[in-house]
Amino acid sequence: MSHHPNLVADAARRRFLDHARVRWWPEEKLDALGKHRVELARSAAVLEALAGRPLELYRELWADAWERHSTGPQASTAFGGVPINAKCVLRRRELPGLDPTIRALCDEVGGWAEPWHLSAEWVFEIALHTLARWCESPRALERRHWAPTDYAFVLPQQAYTFSPWFGDEDFSEYKQRTRDQVKRDLDRYFRAIEKEAAAAGLPVKTVKSQSHAYQWAMRVQVLGDPVSRVAEDYLVHQNAVADSVKRLIEFLGLRPRPRKRGRPAGARDRHRSRSS
């Protein structure tokens, strides 16, 4: 990709977007969602919309590029020397003389993201690479797979050994000494990872969120479910949902969807049916 994401943020973004694929998850993965799979399956509309007009336009460009000049894999990102990337989507109205089909594609991708409150450069980049992947692989389209992320970073490898106990010192002392040595070596390894990542322009950070944060964020941010309804469905306090979603959406680099306030229609009836 053309941008340089934070390693952890990029992984979180992919995990978040993967919840739009719940309809295509394997059964063993769906089991972990329990009853929440039904509500989350509505997010399939995100991928179905991308597989509509945006894919149709991308296919037109793809076929034309391969007919006029076989450019190999580069045809997925550039047509007639014009790069198709997130910046093209963001600046489409500032680019005079842009090919009409390319402009239409950029308009469609930009318009696709808006109803789902996914208008962000990293989302556009993944969406465009996904369209390219779908043109290349009918299987990827059938399963609605997002395009993979390419990292310009390799984790440093570490083979680790420690000295065995020969019985020539108290065993409790040996255990403590070995624990201390392992901790020092691990800390050194962690610093090496951070240094290598920073040198590659991919600084490592940490995000803390509750286990259901990605599910909650998909429902609140993308599907527009009120926080009160999500909290009721998961049997937790509204503040827990609101705070967790806020932190995660900020970390993902998305603009929060304006919140709906109050109890959703039918919430009281659902509560009564559960209590009965």
C-alpha positions as CSV (number, residue, x, y, z in Angstrom):
1,M,0.0,0.0,0.0
2,S,1.1,3.6,-0.5
3,H,0.6,4.6,3.1
4,H,2.6,3.5,6.1
5,P,0.2,2.2,8.8
6,N,1.0,1.6,12.4
7,L,1.5,-2.2,12.8
8,V,-1.1,-2.6,15.5
9,A,-3.5,0.0,14.1
10,D,-3.4,-1.7,10.7
11,A,-4.2,-5.1,12.4
12,A,-7.0,-3.5,14.3
13,R,-8.4,-2.0,11.1
14,R,-8.4,-5.3,9.4
15,R,-10.0,-7.0,12.4
16,F,-12.7,-4.3,12.4
17,L,-13.5,-4.6,8.7
18,D,-13.5,-8.4,9.0
19,H,-16.7,-8.1,11.0
20,A,-18.4,-6.9,7.8
21,R,-17.7,-10.5,6.5
22,V,-19.6,-12.3,9.3
23,R,-22.0,-13.8,6.7
24,W,-19.0,-15.5,5.1
25,W,-17.2,-16.6,8.3
26,P,-16.7,-20.4,8.8
27,E,-19.1,-22.0,11.2
28,E,-16.5,-22.5,14.0
29,K,-15.7,-18.8,14.0
30,L,-19.4,-17.9,14.0
31,D,-20.0,-20.0,17.1
32,A,-18.0,-17.5,19.1
33,L,-20.5,-14.8,18.2
34,G,-23.5,-16.7,19.5
35,K,-26.8,-14.9,19.1
36,H,-25.0,-11.7,18.1
37,R,-24.2,-13.2,14.7
38,V,-27.7,-12.2,13.4
39,E,-27.3,-8.5,14.1
40,L,-23.7,-8.4,12.8
41,A,-24.6,-10.3,9.6
42,R,-26.4,-7.1,8.5
43,S,-23.0,-5.5,7.9
44,A,-22.7,-7.7,4.8
45,A,-24.4,-4.8,3.1
46,V,-21.1,-3.0,3.2
47,L,-19.4,-5.5,1.0
48,E,-22.4,-6.0,-1.2
49,A,-22.4,-2.3,-2.0
50,L,-18.7,-2.4,-2.9
51,A,-19.4,-5.4,-5.1
52,G,-22.0,-3.3,-7.0
53,R,-21.3,-0.2,-9.1
54,P,-17.7,0.3,-7.8
55,L,-16.7,-3.2,-8.9
56,E,-18.5,-2.7,-12.3
57,L,-16.5,0.4,-13.0
58,Y,-13.2,-1.2,-11.8
59,R,-13.8,-4.1,-14.2
60,E,-14.2,-1.7,-17.1
61,L,-10.9,-0.1,-16.3
62,W,-9.3,-3.5,-15.7
63,A,-10.4,-5.0,-18.9
64,D,-9.4,-1.9,-20.9
65,A,-5.9,-1.8,-19.4
66,W,-5.3,-5.5,-20.2
67,E,-6.6,-5.1,-23.7
68,R,-4.5,-2.0,-24.6
69,H,-1.3,-3.0,-22.9
70,S,-0.6,-6.1,-20.7
71,T,0.9,-4.3,-17.7
72,G,0.7,-7.3,-15.4
73,P,-0.2,-6.8,-11.8
74,Q,0.4,-3.1,-12.1
75,A,-2.9,-2.8,-14.0
76,S,-4.6,-3.2,-10.6
77,T,-3.3,0.2,-9.5
78,A,-2.6,2.3,-12.6
79,F,-4.6,2.8,-15.8
80,G,-3.0,4.8,-18.5
81,G,-0.4,6.1,-16.1
82,V,-3.0,7.3,-13.6
83,P,-2.6,5.8,-10.2
84,I,-5.9,4.6,-8.7
85,N,-5.4,5.1,-4.9
86,A,-6.9,6.7,-1.9
87,K,-5.5,10.1,-2.7
88,C,-7.2,9.9,-6.1
89,V,-10.5,9.4,-4.3
90,L,-9.9,12.2,-1.8
91,R,-8.7,14.7,-4.4
92,R,-11.0,13.6,-7.3
93,R,-12.6,17.0,-7.5
94,E,-9.2,18.8,-7.7
95,L,-7.9,16.7,-10.6
96,P,-8.7,18.3,-13.9
97,G,-8.7,16.1,-17.0
98,L,-9.3,12.9,-15.0
99,D,-10.5,10.1,-17.2
100,P,-14.3,10.0,-16.8
101,T,-14.4,6.3,-15.8
102,I,-11.7,6.8,-13.2
103,R,-13.5,9.9,-11.9
104,A,-16.7,7.9,-11.8
105,L,-14.9,5.1,-9.9
106,C,-13.5,7.5,-7.4
107,D,-16.9,9.1,-6.9
108,E,-18.4,5.6,-6.4
109,V,-15.8,4.5,-3.8
110,G,-16.1,7.8,-2.0
111,G,-19.9,7.6,-2.0
112,W,-19.8,4.0,-1.0
113,A,-18.0,4.8,2.3
114,E,-20.2,7.7,3.4
115,P,-23.4,5.9,4.5
116,W,-21.3,3.5,6.6
117,H,-19.2,6.3,8.1
118,L,-16.1,4.7,6.7
119,S,-14.7,7.8,4.9
120,A,-11.0,7.5,5.6
121,E,-7.9,7.3,3.5
122,W,-7.0,3.8,4.8
123,V,-10.5,2.5,4.0
124,F,-10.3,3.8,0.4
125,E,-7.0,2.2,0.0
126,I,-8.2,-1.2,1.2
127,A,-11.4,-0.9,-0.9
128,L,-9.5,-0.2,-4.1
129,H,-7.0,-3.1,-3.5
130,T,-10.0,-5.3,-2.7
131,L,-11.7,-4.4,-6.0
132,A,-8.4,-5.3,-7.8
133,R,-8.3,-8.6,-5.9
134,W,-11.9,-9.4,-6.8
135,C,-11.1,-8.8,-10.5
136,E,-8.2,-11.3,-10.2
137,S,-9.9,-13.9,-8.1
138,P,-13.5,-15.1,-8.5
139,R,-13.1,-17.0,-5.2
140,A,-12.1,-13.9,-3.3
141,L,-15.2,-12.2,-4.7
142,E,-17.4,-15.1,-3.8
143,R,-16.1,-15.1,-0.3
144,R,-16.0,-11.3,-0.1
145,H,-12.4,-11.3,1.1
146,W,-10.7,-8.0,1.7
147,A,-7.4,-7.5,0.0
148,P,-4.4,-8.4,2.2
149,T,-2.0,-5.8,3.6
150,D,1.7,-5.8,2.5
151,Y,4.1,-4.9,5.3
152,A,7.5,-3.3,4.5
153,F,8.7,-4.8,7.8
154,V,10.2,-8.1,8.9
155,L,10.2,-9.1,12.6
156,P,13.7,-9.9,13.9
157,Q,14.1,-13.6,14.6
158,Q,15.2,-14.9,17.9
159,A,16.3,-18.4,18.9
160,Y,16.4,-18.6,22.6
161,T,18.2,-21.0,25.0
162,F,19.1,-20.9,28.7
163,S,21.5,-22.9,30.8
164,P,20.2,-26.1,32.4
165,W,20.3,-26.8,36.1
166,F,23.2,-29.0,37.0
167,G,22.4,-29.3,40.7
168,D,25.4,-27.2,41.8
169,E,23.2,-24.4,43.2
170,D,20.0,-24.1,45.2
171,F,17.1,-24.8,42.9
172,S,15.1,-21.8,44.1
173,E,18.1,-19.6,43.3
174,Y,18.4,-21.2,39.9
175,K,14.7,-20.6,39.1
176,Q,15.0,-16.9,40.1
177,R,18.2,-16.4,38.2
178,T,16.7,-18.0,35.1
179,R,13.5,-15.9,35.3
180,D,15.6,-12.7,35.6
181,Q,17.7,-13.7,32.6
182,V,14.7,-14.5,30.5
183,K,13.0,-11.2,31.4
184,R,16.2,-9.3,30.4
185,D,16.5,-11.1,27.1
186,L,12.8,-10.6,26.3
187,D,13.0,-6.9,27.1
188,R,16.0,-6.7,24.8
189,Y,14.0,-8.5,22.0
190,F,11.0,-6.2,22.5
191,R,13.3,-3.2,22.1
192,A,14.7,-4.6,19.0
193,I,11.2,-5.0,17.5
194,E,10.3,-1.5,18.4
195,K,13.6,-0.2,16.9
196,E,13.1,-2.1,13.6
197,A,9.5,-1.1,13.3
198,A,10.3,2.6,13.9
199,A,13.1,2.4,11.3
200,A,10.6,1.0,8.8
201,G,8.1,3.8,9.5
202,L,5.8,1.5,11.3
203,P,6.0,2.4,15.0
204,V,4.4,-0.1,17.4
205,K,1.7,1.1,19.8
206,T,-0.8,-0.5,22.0
207,V,-4.6,-0.2,22.0
208,K,-6.7,-1.4,24.9
209,S,-10.3,-2.4,24.2
210,Q,-12.9,-4.8,25.6
211,S,-13.3,-8.1,23.9
212,H,-16.5,-7.1,22.2
213,A,-15.3,-3.7,21.1
214,Y,-15.0,-4.6,17.4
215,Q,-18.6,-6.0,17.4
216,W,-19.9,-3.0,19.1
217,A,-18.0,-0.6,16.8
218,M,-19.4,-2.3,13.7
219,R,-22.9,-2.0,15.0
220,V,-22.6,1.6,16.3
221,Q,-20.3,3.1,13.7
222,V,-21.3,1.3,10.5
223,L,-24.8,0.0,11.1
224,G,-26.0,3.0,13.1
225,D,-27.4,1.0,16.0
226,P,-28.0,3.1,19.1
227,V,-25.6,2.5,22.0
228,S,-28.5,1.7,24.2
229,R,-29.7,-1.1,22.0
230,V,-26.2,-2.6,21.7
231,A,-25.7,-2.4,25.5
232,E,-29.1,-4.1,26.0
233,D,-28.2,-6.9,23.6
234,Y,-24.9,-7.6,25.3
235,L,-26.3,-7.1,28.8
236,V,-23.8,-4.3,29.8
237,H,-24.0,-0.7,30.8
238,Q,-24.3,1.9,28.0
239,N,-21.2,3.7,29.2
240,A,-19.1,0.6,28.7
241,V,-20.2,0.4,25.1
242,A,-19.9,4.1,24.4
243,D,-16.4,4.4,26.0
244,S,-15.1,1.3,24.3
245,V,-16.4,2.2,20.8
246,K,-15.1,5.8,21.2
247,R,-11.6,4.6,22.0
248,L,-11.5,2.0,19.2
249,I,-13.0,4.3,16.5
250,E,-10.4,7.0,17.4
251,F,-7.6,4.4,17.3
252,L,-8.9,3.2,13.9
253,G,-8.7,6.7,12.5
254,L,-12.4,7.1,11.7
255,R,-14.7,10.0,12.2
256,P,-17.4,8.9,14.8
257,R,-20.9,8.6,13.6
258,P,-23.2,11.1,15.4
259,R,-24.8,9.1,18.2
260,K,-28.5,8.4,18.4
261,R,-29.9,9.1,21.9
262,G,-32.7,7.4,23.7
263,R,-34.1,3.9,23.7
264,P,-34.5,2.4,20.2
265,A,-38.0,1.6,18.9
266,G,-39.1,-1.8,20.3
267,A,-36.4,-1.9,23.0
268,R,-39.0,-2.0,25.9
269,D,-40.8,-4.9,24.2
270,R,-37.6,-6.8,23.7
271,H,-36.7,-6.3,27.3
272,R,-40.1,-7.6,28.4
273,S,-39.9,-10.6,26.2
274,R,-36.5,-11.5,27.7
275,S,-37.8,-11.0,31.3
276,S,-40.9,-13.2,30.7
